[in-house]
Amino acid sequence: MAVALPPSLAGSPALGLLKDLRSDVLGTLERARHECGDVVRLEAGPPHLRAVTYAFFHPDAVRHAMATEADRYRKDNRFYVELRWSLGDGLLNSQDARWKRQRRFIQPLFTRKRIAGYAAAMGEEAEALAPRWRAAVAAGEPIDLHAEMSRVTLRIVGRLLFGADVQRAVPVVAYAFPVLGEFSRMRAYSPVRLPRSWPLPSHRRARRAQAAIHAVCNELIAARRADGGDGDDLMSLLVGAREEGETLSDDEIRDQVLIFMLAGHDTTAIALTFALHLLGQHAEAQARVRAEAAEVCAGRTPGAEDVERLVYTTMVLKEAMRLYPPAWGFGRRVTGGDEVGGYAVPPGADVIVSPWVTHRHPAFWAEPERFDPERFAPEAEAARHRHAYFPFGAGPRACIGQYFSLLEAAILLAVIVRDHEVASLARSVPLAPRITLHPAAPVPARLRPAR
C-alpha cells in the first residue's frame, strides 16, 4: 500500500499559505500542528508557482531529520541559498567536504578550555553596564532590553574576534547584519526571486551592506596576515590556523567571522532579552537568580568556574530559550524520498523543524506557555525526550558555539540581576521572526538598584 502524503493546512485558493507565513509564520506553524498533527504539508504561492514545505513537529521527527538521517537532510533549500549570498559559506551554511574541512580548522578554537579563557572579557563588559545605566536608573527611566543586550553582546564578540580593532568593526556589523538578514528572509519567502543584479532599492541596500562588511573584514584579515597571525583574537587565530600544512583562505576566514558574529552576538542577545523580560515579570525567580549570584560569586565578577555553579541562572536561560528560541526554525531539503511519522515525504522536498512549535508541544511540555525554570532541573531534563528541546540545533550540525553562548549569557545575567531589580513594562513582546527571533518593538524595563 502506498504511503499517503501528510495533511495540508488550509490556505487561500489563490495564494495558499503565502500571506499567513509572511504575516505570522509562528502562529501558522502552531496552527498547523494543532489542526493537522506532527507532520504537515504547507503550500504557499499561486497555483502555478506553489512552493511546498513539509513541517515536522514531533521530537522523533526532529531527531530523524537533524541527527540520525542528517546526511540526507541537506542545507540546500531557498533560505540557505540566500544566507550563503548574504553571510558567506561558513560553518553554519557549508556542507560535505567544505564543512568537514572548516570544522577541522575551527573545532580547536572552541574547546571548553579556550572558551573559558574568554570569561574575563565577558565579565568586564558585564560590569561596565551598571555605570552605563546609572543615569537612567537614577531618573527611573526605562531602558530597551533588546537594544542594550544587542549592544553588549556585539561588543563582547567583536572584542574577542577583532581585539583592538573592535571599534572599527562593530559599527559596520551593527549596520549591515539587519539589512542582510531581512533581505535573505524576504527572498526566501518570495515565490519569484528576481536577479540580485537588478537595481531595485532592496537589492542596492543589500549590496551596499555586503560590500561594507566585506571591506572591513578583508582589511582586518590583511592586517593580521601582515602581523603573521600572532595576535590572540579569534581572527588572528583563524589566520594562523594550520591543519596538515593547509591554511584557511581569506574568503574562508571572512565567512567564519560573519557566522561567528551572527551566532555569538545576535542569538545571545535575544536569549538575554527574553530572560530579563521574563524575570521582570516573575519576582520570585529573579530573587533566586540574585541570591544564587551572591552565594556563588560572593561579590566577585563571575568566571567560567562560577558559571558551573550558577545552576538556577542557567535554568532560567534555558527556559527563556524554550519559550523564545533565538533560532525559531531550521530548514532542510531531503535527498531521495522518505517516510516520517507514517507519511510520505517526496524526493527533494523542503523541510522545516521548528523549536518554537516543538518547545510548546503539549505531549512533552505541561502548560507550555507558562514560564517555569524548574523544567530544566537536572532530573526533569534527564526524563524528557532529548529532541523536545533543541535551541542550538541537533545532531552533527548542532551549533559549535553552545558553550560560548551559555557562558556569556550566564555571566551577563548574573551580573545584571545582582546589581539591579528589573521590572518589565510590557505584558507581552511582539515578535519579528527573521533569520533569528527578534522583538518587533522595544522591550521596555525599569531598573533600580538591587536591595
C-alpha positions in Angstrom: 0.0 0.0 0.0 1.3 3.4 -1.0 2.1 5.7 1.9 -0.1 8.9 1.9 1.2 12.4 1.9 0.7 14.3 5.1 -2.3 16.5 5.6 -2.1 20.0 4.2 -3.0 23.1 6.3 -5.8 25.0 4.6 -4.9 28.3 2.8 -6.5 30.6 0.3 -7.2 29.2 -3.2 -5.2 32.0 -4.8 -2.1 32.1 -2.6 -2.2 29.1 -0.3 -0.5 30.0 2.9 1.8 32.7 1.5 0.2 35.6 3.4 -0.1 33.6 6.6 3.5 32.6 6.5 4.7 36.1 5.7 2.5 37.9 8.3 2.6 35.3 11.2 4.8 32.3 10.5 5.0 31.3 14.1 1.2 31.3 14.6 0.8 29.5 11.2 3.2 26.7 12.3 1.4 26.4 15.7 -2.0 26.2 13.9 -0.5 23.5 11.6 0.4 21.3 14.5 -2.9 21.9 16.3 -5.1 21.2 13.3 -3.1 18.7 11.3 -0.7 16.9 13.6 3.0 16.3 13.8 3.8 16.1 10.0 2.1 18.8 7.9 2.3 20.0 4.3 2.4 23.8 3.9 1.6 25.1 0.4 2.4 28.8 -0.4 2.1 30.9 -3.5 -0.2 31.0 -6.6 -1.1 27.6 -8.0 1.4 27.6 -10.9 4.2 28.8 -8.6 3.3 27.0 -5.4 6.1 26.1 -3.0 5.5 23.1 -0.7 7.3 22.7 2.7 6.9 19.7 5.0 6.9 20.7 8.7 8.0 18.1 11.3 7.0 18.9 14.9 7.4 15.6 16.9 10.8 15.2 18.6 11.2 11.8 16.9 10.9 13.5 13.5 13.3 16.2 14.7 15.9 13.6 15.6 15.3 11.8 12.3 16.0 15.0 10.2 18.7 16.6 12.3 20.6 13.7 13.8 20.0 10.1 12.6 19.5 10.9 9.0 21.3 14.3 8.9 23.3 13.4 5.8 20.1 13.1 3.8 18.6 16.3 5.1 20.8 18.9 3.5 21.1 22.7 3.6 20.1 23.1 0.0 16.8 24.9 0.5 16.0 28.5 -0.6 16.8 30.0 2.8 20.4 28.7 2.9 20.9 29.8 -0.8 20.0 33.3 0.3 22.0 33.2 3.5 25.1 32.0 1.7 25.0 35.1 -0.5 24.5 37.4 2.4 26.8 35.9 5.0 29.1 33.5 3.1 29.7 29.8 3.2 31.0 29.5 6.7 30.4 26.7 9.2 26.7 27.3 9.5 26.0 27.1 5.8 28.7 24.9 4.3 28.3 21.2 3.5 30.2 18.0 2.7 34.0 18.2 2.3 34.0 22.0 2.7 32.1 21.7 6.1 34.4 18.9 7.3 37.5 21.0 6.4 36.2 24.1 8.2 35.2 22.0 11.2 38.8 20.6 11.5 40.2 24.1 11.5 37.7 25.7 13.8 37.0 22.9 16.4 40.3 23.6 18.3 39.3 27.3 18.7 36.1 26.3 20.5 37.2 23.8 23.2 35.8 24.5 26.6 39.2 25.4 28.0 39.8 28.0 25.3 36.3 29.5 25.6 36.6 29.6 29.4 39.5 31.9 28.8 37.1 34.4 27.3 35.1 34.7 30.5 37.2 37.6 31.9 36.4 39.8 28.9 32.7 38.8 29.2 32.8 39.8 32.9 34.5 43.1 32.2 31.8 44.1 29.7 29.1 42.9 32.1 30.5 45.1 34.9 30.6 48.1 32.6 26.8 48.0 32.3 25.9 49.5 35.7 27.9 52.7 35.1 26.4 53.0 31.7 22.9 52.7 33.0 23.4 54.8 36.1 21.7 58.0 34.8 18.6 56.0 33.6 18.4 54.1 36.9 18.7 57.3 38.9 16.0 59.0 36.9 13.7 56.0 36.8 13.8 56.0 33.0 13.1 52.7 31.2 15.7 51.0 29.0 15.1 48.9 25.9 16.4 45.4 27.0 16.9 44.2 23.4 18.9 47.3 22.4 21.1 47.1 25.5 21.7 43.3 25.2 22.5 43.6 21.5 25.0 46.4 22.3 26.8 44.5 25.0 26.9 41.1 23.2 28.1 42.7 20.0 30.8 44.5 22.0 31.9 41.2 23.6 32.0 39.1 20.4 33.6 42.0 18.5 36.3 42.3 21.1 37.0 38.6 21.1 37.0 38.4 17.3 38.7 41.7 16.4 40.7 42.6 19.5 42.0 46.1 19.4 40.1 46.7 16.1 36.7 46.3 17.8 35.7 50.0 17.4 36.4 49.8 13.7 34.4 46.7 13.0 31.4 46.8 15.4 29.5 49.8 13.8 29.7 48.2 10.4 28.3 44.9 11.7 25.5 46.7 13.6 24.5 48.4 10.3 25.0 45.5 7.9 23.5 42.5 9.6 19.9 43.7 9.9 19.9 44.7 6.2 21.3 41.4 5.0 19.1 39.3 7.3 15.9 40.9 6.2 17.0 40.7 2.5 17.6 36.9 2.9 14.3 36.3 4.7 12.2 38.2 2.1 13.8 36.4 -0.8 13.5 33.0 0.8 9.7 33.6 1.2 9.2 35.1 -2.2 7.6 32.9 -5.0 9.6 34.8 -7.5 13.2 35.8 -6.8 14.4 38.5 -9.2 18.2 38.6 -10.1 20.1 40.4 -7.4 21.8 42.4 -10.2 18.5 44.3 -10.9 18.7 47.8 -9.5 15.8 47.5 -7.0 16.1 49.5 -3.8 16.3 46.4 -1.6 18.9 44.9 -3.9 21.0 48.1 -3.7 20.7 48.2 0.1 21.8 44.6 0.4 24.8 45.0 -1.9 25.9 48.2 0.0 25.7 46.3 3.3 27.5 43.3 2.0 30.3 45.5 0.5 30.7 47.3 3.8 31.0 44.2 5.9 33.3 42.5 3.4 35.6 45.6 3.2 36.1 45.8 6.9 36.7 42.0 7.3 39.1 42.0 4.3 41.0 45.0 5.7 41.4 43.3 9.1 42.4 39.9 7.7 45.1 41.6 5.6 46.4 43.4 8.7 46.5 40.0 10.6 48.4 38.4 7.7 50.9 41.2 7.8 51.4 40.6 11.5 51.9 36.9 10.9 48.6 36.0 12.7 50.4 36.3 16.1 47.5 38.0 18.0 45.2 36.3 20.5 41.9 37.5 19.0 39.8 34.9 17.1 40.6 36.5 13.7 44.3 36.2 14.3 43.8 32.6 15.4 41.9 31.8 12.2 44.7 33.4 10.1 47.3 31.4 12.0 45.3 28.1 12.0 47.1 25.1 10.3 45.7 21.7 9.5 48.0 19.2 7.9 50.0 22.1 6.4 47.0 23.8 5.0 45.6 27.2 5.9 42.2 29.0 5.5 41.8 31.4 2.6 40.8 35.0 3.1 37.3 34.2 1.9 37.0 31.3 4.3 38.2 33.4 7.2 35.8 36.2 6.4 32.9 33.7 6.1 33.7 32.2 9.5 33.9 35.7 11.1 30.5 36.7 9.7 28.9 33.5 11.1 30.6 33.9 14.4 29.2 37.5 14.6 25.7 36.2 13.9 25.8 33.2 16.3 27.9 34.9 19.0 26.1 38.2 19.2 22.5 38.1 17.9 21.3 34.8 19.4 22.8 35.5 22.8 21.3 39.0 22.8 17.9 37.5 22.1 18.2 34.9 24.9 19.2 37.6 27.4 16.5 40.0 26.3 13.7 37.5 26.9 15.3 36.1 30.1 15.4 39.6 31.6 11.9 40.3 30.3 10.6 37.1 31.9 12.4 37.7 35.2 11.0 41.2 35.2 7.5 39.6 35.4 8.4 36.9 37.9 9.9 38.5 41.1 10.5 35.2 42.9 12.6 33.7 40.1 14.5 37.0 39.8 15.2 36.9 43.6 16.6 33.3 43.2 19.0 34.4 40.5 20.2 37.3 42.6 20.6 35.1 45.7 22.5 32.5 43.7 24.9 35.1 42.3 25.6 36.4 45.8 26.2 32.9 47.1 28.3 31.6 44.3 30.3 34.7 43.4 30.5 36.5 46.8 30.9 39.9 45.2 33.3 38.7 42.5 32.7 39.0 38.8 31.6 35.5 37.7 34.2 33.4 35.9 33.9 30.2 34.0 34.3 28.1 37.1 31.5 30.1 38.8 29.1 29.5 35.9 29.3 25.8 36.5 27.6 26.5 39.9 25.1 29.1 38.6 22.6 26.3 38.2 19.3 28.2 38.6 20.6 31.1 36.5 21.3 28.6 33.7 17.8 27.0 34.2 16.3 30.5 33.6 18.2 31.0 30.4 17.2 27.5 29.1 13.5 28.2 29.9 13.8 31.6 28.2 15.2 29.9 25.1 12.4 27.3 25.3 9.7 30.0 25.1 11.6 32.3 22.8 14.1 30.2 20.8 16.5 32.5 19.0 16.6 30.1 16.1 12.9 29.6 15.7 13.2 27.2 12.7 15.7 25.1 10.9 15.3 24.3 7.2 16.5 21.3 5.2 16.0 19.7 1.8 15.7 15.9 1.8 17.5 13.9 -0.9 15.5 10.9 -2.1 12.1 10.0 -0.7 11.5 9.4 2.9 8.7 8.3 5.3 8.3 10.3 8.5 5.6 9.8 11.1 3.8 7.4 8.8 3.6 9.8 5.9 5.5 10.1 2.6 7.9 12.9 2.1 8.8 13.1 -1.7 12.3 13.4 -3.1 13.8 16.9 -3.0 11.2 18.2 -0.5 11.9 21.3 1.6 11.5 20.6 5.3 11.3 22.7 8.4 11.6 21.7 12.0 10.7 24.5 14.5 11.9 24.8 18.1 9.1 27.4 18.5 6.5 24.7 18.0 8.2 21.6 19.4 9.2 23.6 22.6 5.4 24.1 23.0 4.3 20.5 22.2 1.7 19.6 24.8 2.8 16.0 24.8 6.2 17.0 26.1 5.6 20.2 28.0 2.9 20.7 30.6 1.3 24.1 30.4 3.8 25.0 27.7 3.1 28.8 27.7 4.0 29.1 31.4 7.5 30.3 32.5 8.9 27.6 34.7 12.7 27.3 35.0 12.2 24.1 37.1 11.6 22.3 33.8 15.4 22.4 33.5 16.3 20.9 36.8 18.7 18.1 36.1 16.2 15.3 36.9 13.5 16.9 34.7 15.9 17.3 31.8 17.0 13.6 32.1 13.4 12.4 31.9 12.5 14.4 28.8 12.8 13.4 25.2 16.3 14.5 24.1 14.9 16.3 21.0 11.9 18.0 22.6 14.4 20.9 23.2 16.9 22.0 20.6 17.6 25.7 20.7 21.1 25.1 19.3 20.0 22.6 16.6 20.8 18.9 17.0 23.0 16.2 15.6 26.3 16.7 13.9 25.4 20.2 12.7 24.5 21.5 16.2 25.9 24.9 17.0 29.6 24.7 17.8 29.3 27.8 20.0 26.7 26.4 22.5 29.1 26.7 25.5 30.3 30.1 24.4 26.7 31.4 24.3 25.6 29.9 27.6 28.8 31.1 29.3 28.4 34.6 28.0 24.6 34.7 28.8 25.0 33.3 32.3 27.8 35.9 33.2 25.8 38.8 31.9 22.5 37.7 33.5 24.1 37.1 36.9 25.8 40.5 37.0 22.8 42.4 35.8 20.4 40.8 38.3 23.0 41.0 41.1 23.1 44.8 40.6 19.5 45.6 39.5 15.9 44.9 40.2 14.3 44.5 36.8 10.6 45.4 36.2 9.2 44.6 32.8 6.9 47.3 31.5 5.2 45.3 28.7 3.0 42.3 29.3 4.0 40.7 26.0 6.5 41.3 23.3 5.6 41.5 19.6 7.8 39.2 17.6 9.6 39.5 14.2 10.8 36.1 13.1 13.7 37.0 10.8 16.8 34.8 10.5 16.5 34.8 14.3 13.6 35.7 16.6 13.8 39.4 17.1 11.4 41.6 19.1 9.3 43.7 16.7 9.4 46.6 19.1 11.4 47.9 22.1 11.3 45.6 25.2 11.0 48.2 27.9 12.1 47.6 31.5 12.7 49.8 34.5 15.8 49.2 36.6 16.5 50.2 40.2 19.5 49.3 42.4 19.2 45.8 43.9 18.5 45.8 47.6 
